[in-house]
Amino acid sequence: MNPEQLRALLHSIAARETSVDDAARLLRGWPSEDLGFARLDHQRAARCGFPEVVFGRGKTPAQLTTIFERLAATGQNVLATRVGSRAAAAVCARFEAAQYNRAARTLTFRQRDAAYSNAKVAIVSAGTADARVAEEAAVTSDIFDIRAERFADCGVAGLHRLLSRIEQIRTADVVIAIAGMEGALPSVVGGLVSSPVIAVPTSIGVGAHFQGLTPLLTMLNSCAAGVSVVNVDNGFGAAYQAAMICRALDEAAKRTTSPTGAGANSR
């Protein structure tokens, strides 16, 4: 929608020729901003519930800084993943409140007060070497206002480490299970909890591990029901999916506690 079309729409709303709901539907795909090297989607939060997230790898410090400036101008929180130290330093020089997590390779800029979900996520990782992916999931959860508790070094090669914490893990509404090597952790967790499990294979392993292909195939072939799988090292993708589930749980809770919902349930 160009500026002229937008003006015409606003006049139509003022004249009560177009309803607010119809106008909202027309504006769902607008606006986007063309920077030449990137086209930003400023309406992502309105459509999907979360603002657009920046993939930092391959972007120059100047490009990432410009993208951050334009996204921050909307008043939304900003998240960039897979950010190198040089690009992070450039953004942090421009935004003092921006935070770079070197382990997660994430860059965040929070402008809105946190409004945390009532649902929570457990991030369960198999080994210390999987911490980078777990940290990416944790940072993503936090900027999306989802409380996440980390459970590190719970690999099934020492099953007692997982079992000693399973009661705490069971209190979570969603579990993110992260593992490299043979990738067995999500299947075991899936057989012990009643909540959805999001499996994340990591590129940690040797030989026939094939940079994450082996745990990816293991997780895709899991015999435990309720396990879904994201791509190798995709802690961000797992946390995004978990956040969507948590938001859905919040919305369902609101409906059941509202006067209309209570009346519907009482019938």
Contacts in CASP RR format, 6 or more apart in sequence:
PFRMAT RR
TARGET T0000
AUTHOR 0000-0000-0000
METHOD contacts of the structure
MODEL  1
MNPEQLRALLHSIAARETSVDDAARLLRGWPSEDLGFARLDHQRAARCGF
PEVVFGRGKTPAQLTTIFERLAATGQNVLATRVGSRAAAAVCARFEAAQY
NRAARTLTFRQRDAAYSNAKVAIVSAGTADARVAEEAAVTSDIFDIRAER
FADCGVAGLHRLLSRIEQIRTADVVIAIAGMEGALPSVVGGLVSSPVIAV
PTSIGVGAHFQGLTPLLTMLNSCAAGVSVVNVDNGFGAAYQAAMICRALD
EAAKRTTSPTGAGANSR
1 9 0 8 1.000
1 26 0 8 1.000
1 27 0 8 1.000
1 29 0 8 1.000
1 30 0 8 1.000
1 31 0 8 1.000
6 30 0 8 1.000
9 18 0 8 1.000
9 23 0 8 1.000
9 26 0 8 1.000
9 27 0 8 1.000
12 18 0 8 1.000
12 23 0 8 1.000
13 19 0 8 1.000
13 20 0 8 1.000
13 23 0 8 1.000
18 26 0 8 1.000
27 43 0 8 1.000
28 43 0 8 1.000
28 46 0 8 1.000
28 47 0 8 1.000
29 43 0 8 1.000
29 47 0 8 1.000
30 43 0 8 1.000
31 42 0 8 1.000
31 43 0 8 1.000
32 39 0 8 1.000
32 40 0 8 1.000
32 41 0 8 1.000
32 42 0 8 1.000
32 43 0 8 1.000
33 39 0 8 1.000
33 40 0 8 1.000
33 42 0 8 1.000
33 70 0 8 1.000
35 66 0 8 1.000
35 67 0 8 1.000
35 70 0 8 1.000
37 63 0 8 1.000
38 63 0 8 1.000
38 67 0 8 1.000
40 52 0 8 1.000
40 67 0 8 1.000
40 70 0 8 1.000
40 71 0 8 1.000
41 52 0 8 1.000
42 52 0 8 1.000
42 71 0 8 1.000
42 74 0 8 1.000
44 50 0 8 1.000
44 51 0 8 1.000
44 52 0 8 1.000
45 51 0 8 1.000
45 52 0 8 1.000
45 76 0 8 1.000
49 247 0 8 1.000
50 144 0 8 1.000
50 240 0 8 1.000
50 243 0 8 1.000
51 71 0 8 1.000
51 74 0 8 1.000
51 76 0 8 1.000
51 77 0 8 1.000
51 78 0 8 1.000
51 79 0 8 1.000
52 71 0 8 1.000
53 79 0 8 1.000
53 80 0 8 1.000
53 81 0 8 1.000
53 236 0 8 1.000
53 240 0 8 1.000
54 64 0 8 1.000
54 67 0 8 1.000
54 68 0 8 1.000
54 71 0 8 1.000
54 78 0 8 1.000
54 79 0 8 1.000
54 80 0 8 1.000
54 81 0 8 1.000
55 80 0 8 1.000
55 81 0 8 1.000
55 82 0 8 1.000
56 64 0 8 1.000
56 80 0 8 1.000
56 81 0 8 1.000
56 82 0 8 1.000
56 83 0 8 1.000
56 84 0 8 1.000
56 87 0 8 1.000
57 82 0 8 1.000
57 83 0 8 1.000
57 84 0 8 1.000
59 67 0 8 1.000
59 87 0 8 1.000
60 87 0 8 1.000
61 86 0 8 1.000
61 87 0 8 1.000
61 89 0 8 1.000
61 90 0 8 1.000
61 91 0 8 1.000
62 90 0 8 1.000
64 80 0 8 1.000
64 83 0 8 1.000
64 87 0 8 1.000
64 90 0 8 1.000
64 91 0 8 1.000
64 107 0 8 1.000
65 87 0 8 1.000
65 90 0 8 1.000
65 91 0 8 1.000
65 94 0 8 1.000
67 80 0 8 1.000
68 78 0 8 1.000
68 80 0 8 1.000
68 91 0 8 1.000
68 94 0 8 1.000
68 95 0 8 1.000
68 98 0 8 1.000
68 107 0 8 1.000
68 109 0 8 1.000
69 94 0 8 1.000
71 78 0 8 1.000
72 78 0 8 1.000
72 95 0 8 1.000
72 109 0 8 1.000
72 111 0 8 1.000
75 111 0 8 1.000
75 112 0 8 1.000
76 111 0 8 1.000
76 112 0 8 1.000
77 108 0 8 1.000
77 109 0 8 1.000
77 110 0 8 1.000
77 111 0 8 1.000
77 112 0 8 1.000
77 143 0 8 1.000
78 98 0 8 1.000
78 107 0 8 1.000
78 108 0 8 1.000
78 109 0 8 1.000
78 111 0 8 1.000
79 106 0 8 1.000
79 107 0 8 1.000
79 108 0 8 1.000
79 109 0 8 1.000
79 139 0 8 1.000
79 140 0 8 1.000
79 143 0 8 1.000
80 91 0 8 1.000
80 106 0 8 1.000
80 107 0 8 1.000
80 108 0 8 1.000
81 104 0 8 1.000
81 105 0 8 1.000
81 106 0 8 1.000
81 136 0 8 1.000
81 140 0 8 1.000
81 236 0 8 1.000
82 105 0 8 1.000
83 91 0 8 1.000
83 100 0 8 1.000
83 105 0 8 1.000
83 106 0 8 1.000
83 107 0 8 1.000
84 105 0 8 1.000
85 100 0 8 1.000
85 102 0 8 1.000
87 107 0 8 1.000
88 100 0 8 1.000
88 107 0 8 1.000
89 100 0 8 1.000
91 98 0 8 1.000
91 100 0 8 1.000
91 107 0 8 1.000
92 98 0 8 1.000
92 100 0 8 1.000
92 107 0 8 1.000
95 109 0 8 1.000
97 109 0 8 1.000
97 110 0 8 1.000
98 107 0 8 1.000
98 108 0 8 1.000
98 109 0 8 1.000
99 107 0 8 1.000
99 108 0 8 1.000
99 109 0 8 1.000
99 110 0 8 1.000
100 106 0 8 1.000
100 107 0 8 1.000
101 107 0 8 1.000
101 108 0 8 1.000
101 135 0 8 1.000
101 139 0 8 1.000
103 131 0 8 1.000
103 132 0 8 1.000
103 135 0 8 1.000
104 132 0 8 1.000
104 135 0 8 1.000
104 136 0 8 1.000
104 138 0 8 1.000
104 139 0 8 1.000
105 132 0 8 1.000
105 136 0 8 1.000
106 135 0 8 1.000
106 136 0 8 1.000
106 139 0 8 1.000
106 140 0 8 1.000
108 139 0 8 1.000
108 142 0 8 1.000
108 143 0 8 1.000
110 143 0 8 1.000
114 145 0 8 1.000
115 145 0 8 1.000
116 145 0 8 1.000
116 146 0 8 1.000
116 147 0 8 1.000
117 145 0 8 1.000
117 146 0 8 1.000
117 147 0 8 1.000
117 243 0 8 1.000
117 246 0 8 1.000
117 247 0 8 1.000
117 249 0 8 1.000
117 250 0 8 1.000
118 249 0 8 1.000
118 250 0 8 1.000
118 253 0 8 1.000
119 146 0 8 1.000
119 173 0 8 1.000
119 174 0 8 1.000
119 245 0 8 1.000
119 246 0 8 1.000
119 249 0 8 1.000
119 250 0 8 1.000
120 146 0 8 1.000
120 147 0 8 1.000
120 148 0 8 1.000
120 149 0 8 1.000
120 171 0 8 1.000
120 172 0 8 1.000
120 173 0 8 1.000
120 246 0 8 1.000
121 141 0 8 1.000
121 146 0 8 1.000
121 147 0 8 1.000
121 148 0 8 1.000
121 149 0 8 1.000
121 172 0 8 1.000
121 173 0 8 1.000
121 174 0 8 1.000
121 175 0 8 1.000
121 176 0 8 1.000
121 239 0 8 1.000
121 242 0 8 1.000
121 243 0 8 1.000
121 246 0 8 1.000
122 148 0 8 1.000
122 149 0 8 1.000
122 151 0 8 1.000
122 168 0 8 1.000
122 169 0 8 1.000
122 171 0 8 1.000
122 172 0 8 1.000
122 174 0 8 1.000
122 175 0 8 1.000
122 176 0 8 1.000
123 134 0 8 1.000
123 137 0 8 1.000
123 138 0 8 1.000
123 141 0 8 1.000
123 148 0 8 1.000
123 149 0 8 1.000
123 150 0 8 1.000
123 151 0 8 1.000
123 176 0 8 1.000
123 178 0 8 1.000
124 151 0 8 1.000
124 154 0 8 1.000
124 162 0 8 1.000
124 169 0 8 1.000
124 175 0 8 1.000
124 176 0 8 1.000
124 177 0 8 1.000
124 178 0 8 1.000
124 185 0 8 1.000
124 189 0 8 1.000
125 131 0 8 1.000
125 133 0 8 1.000
125 134 0 8 1.000
125 150 0 8 1.000
125 151 0 8 1.000
125 152 0 8 1.000
125 153 0 8 1.000
125 154 0 8 1.000
125 177 0 8 1.000
125 178 0 8 1.000
125 179 0 8 1.000
126 153 0 8 1.000
126 154 0 8 1.000
126 155 0 8 1.000
126 156 0 8 1.000
126 178 0 8 1.000
126 179 0 8 1.000
126 180 0 8 1.000
126 181 0 8 1.000
126 183 0 8 1.000
126 185 0 8 1.000
127 152 0 8 1.000
127 153 0 8 1.000
127 154 0 8 1.000
127 155 0 8 1.000
127 179 0 8 1.000
127 204 0 8 1.000
128 152 0 8 1.000
128 153 0 8 1.000
129 180 0 8 1.000
129 202 0 8 1.000
129 204 0 8 1.000
129 205 0 8 1.000
130 178 0 8 1.000
130 179 0 8 1.000
130 180 0 8 1.000
130 202 0 8 1.000
130 204 0 8 1.000
131 152 0 8 1.000
132 233 0 8 1.000
133 178 0 8 1.000
133 200 0 8 1.000
133 202 0 8 1.000
133 233 0 8 1.000
133 234 0 8 1.000
133 235 0 8 1.000
134 150 0 8 1.000
134 152 0 8 1.000
134 176 0 8 1.000
134 178 0 8 1.000
134 235 0 8 1.000
136 235 0 8 1.000
136 236 0 8 1.000
136 239 0 8 1.000
137 148 0 8 1.000
137 176 0 8 1.000
137 178 0 8 1.000
137 200 0 8 1.000
137 235 0 8 1.000
137 236 0 8 1.000
137 237 0 8 1.000
137 238 0 8 1.000
137 239 0 8 1.000
137 242 0 8 1.000
138 148 0 8 1.000
138 150 0 8 1.000
138 239 0 8 1.000
140 235 0 8 1.000
140 236 0 8 1.000
140 237 0 8 1.000
140 239 0 8 1.000
140 240 0 8 1.000
140 243 0 8 1.000
141 147 0 8 1.000
141 148 0 8 1.000
141 239 0 8 1.000
141 242 0 8 1.000
141 243 0 8 1.000
142 148 0 8 1.000
144 239 0 8 1.000
144 240 0 8 1.000
144 243 0 8 1.000
146 239 0 8 1.000
146 242 0 8 1.000
146 243 0 8 1.000
146 246 0 8 1.000
148 176 0 8 1.000
148 239 0 8 1.000
148 242 0 8 1.000
149 168 0 8 1.000
149 172 0 8 1.000
151 165 0 8 1.000
151 168 0 8 1.000
151 169 0 8 1.000
153 161 0 8 1.000
154 161 0 8 1.000
154 162 0 8 1.000
154 165 0 8 1.000
154 185 0 8 1.000
155 161 0 8 1.000
155 162 0 8 1.000
155 179 0 8 1.000
155 185 0 8 1.000
156 162 0 8 1.000
156 184 0 8 1.000
156 185 0 8 1.000
156 188 0 8 1.000
159 188 0 8 1.000
162 185 0 8 1.000
162 188 0 8 1.000
162 189 0 8 1.000
166 192 0 8 1.000
166 193 0 8 1.000
169 175 0 8 1.000
169 189 0 8 1.000
169 192 0 8 1.000
169 193 0 8 1.000
170 192 0 8 1.000
170 193 0 8 1.000
170 194 0 8 1.000
170 195 0 8 1.000
172 193 0 8 1.000
172 195 0 8 1.000
173 195 0 8 1.000
173 245 0 8 1.000
173 246 0 8 1.000
173 249 0 8 1.000
174 195 0 8 1.000
174 196 0 8 1.000
174 197 0 8 1.000
174 198 0 8 1.000
174 242 0 8 1.000
174 245 0 8 1.000
174 246 0 8 1.000
175 189 0 8 1.000
175 190 0 8 1.000
175 193 0 8 1.000
175 195 0 8 1.000
175 196 0 8 1.000
175 197 0 8 1.000
175 198 0 8 1.000
176 197 0 8 1.000
176 198 0 8 1.000
176 200 0 8 1.000
176 235 0 8 1.000
176 238 0 8 1.000
176 239 0 8 1.000
176 242 0 8 1.000
177 185 0 8 1.000
177 186 0 8 1.000
177 189 0 8 1.000
177 190 0 8 1.000
177 197 0 8 1.000
177 198 0 8 1.000
177 199 0 8 1.000
177 200 0 8 1.000
177 227 0 8 1.000
178 185 0 8 1.000
178 199 0 8 1.000
178 200 0 8 1.000
178 202 0 8 1.000
178 235 0 8 1.000
178 238 0 8 1.000
179 185 0 8 1.000
179 186 0 8 1.000
179 199 0 8 1.000
179 200 0 8 1.000
179 201 0 8 1.000
179 202 0 8 1.000
179 215 0 8 1.000
180 201 0 8 1.000
180 202 0 8 1.000
180 203 0 8 1.000
180 204 0 8 1.000
180 205 0 8 1.000
180 209 0 8 1.000
180 212 0 8 1.000
180 215 0 8 1.000
181 204 0 8 1.000
181 205 0 8 1.000
181 209 0 8 1.000
181 214 0 8 1.000
181 215 0 8 1.000
182 214 0 8 1.000
182 215 0 8 1.000
182 218 0 8 1.000
183 201 0 8 1.000
183 214 0 8 1.000
183 215 0 8 1.000
183 218 0 8 1.000
183 219 0 8 1.000
184 218 0 8 1.000
185 199 0 8 1.000
186 197 0 8 1.000
186 199 0 8 1.000
186 219 0 8 1.000
186 222 0 8 1.000
186 224 0 8 1.000
186 227 0 8 1.000
186 229 0 8 1.000
187 218 0 8 1.000
187 219 0 8 1.000
187 222 0 8 1.000
187 223 0 8 1.000
187 224 0 8 1.000
187 227 0 8 1.000
188 224 0 8 1.000
189 197 0 8 1.000
189 224 0 8 1.000
190 197 0 8 1.000
190 222 0 8 1.000
190 224 0 8 1.000
190 225 0 8 1.000
190 226 0 8 1.000
190 227 0 8 1.000
191 224 0 8 1.000
196 226 0 8 1.000
196 228 0 8 1.000
196 245 0 8 1.000
197 224 0 8 1.000
197 226 0 8 1.000
197 227 0 8 1.000
197 228 0 8 1.000
198 227 0 8 1.000
198 228 0 8 1.000
198 229 0 8 1.000
198 230 0 8 1.000
198 238 0 8 1.000
198 241 0 8 1.000
198 242 0 8 1.000
199 219 0 8 1.000
199 222 0 8 1.000
199 227 0 8 1.000
199 228 0 8 1.000
199 229 0 8 1.000
199 230 0 8 1.000
199 238 0 8 1.000
200 229 0 8 1.000
200 230 0 8 1.000
200 233 0 8 1.000
200 234 0 8 1.000
200 235 0 8 1.000
200 238 0 8 1.000
201 212 0 8 1.000
201 215 0 8 1.000
201 216 0 8 1.000
201 218 0 8 1.000
201 219 0 8 1.000
201 229 0 8 1.000
201 231 0 8 1.000
201 232 0 8 1.000
201 233 0 8 1.000
202 212 0 8 1.000
202 215 0 8 1.000
202 232 0 8 1.000
202 233 0 8 1.000
203 211 0 8 1.000
203 212 0 8 1.000
203 232 0 8 1.000
203 233 0 8 1.000
204 212 0 8 1.000
205 212 0 8 1.000
208 214 0 8 1.000
209 215 0 8 1.000
211 232 0 8 1.000
212 232 0 8 1.000
213 232 0 8 1.000
215 232 0 8 1.000
216 229 0 8 1.000
216 231 0 8 1.000
216 232 0 8 1.000
219 227 0 8 1.000
219 229 0 8 1.000
220 229 0 8 1.000
222 229 0 8 1.000
228 241 0 8 1.000
230 237 0 8 1.000
230 238 0 8 1.000
230 241 0 8 1.000
255 261 0 8 1.000
256 262 0 8 1.000
256 265 0 8 1.000
END
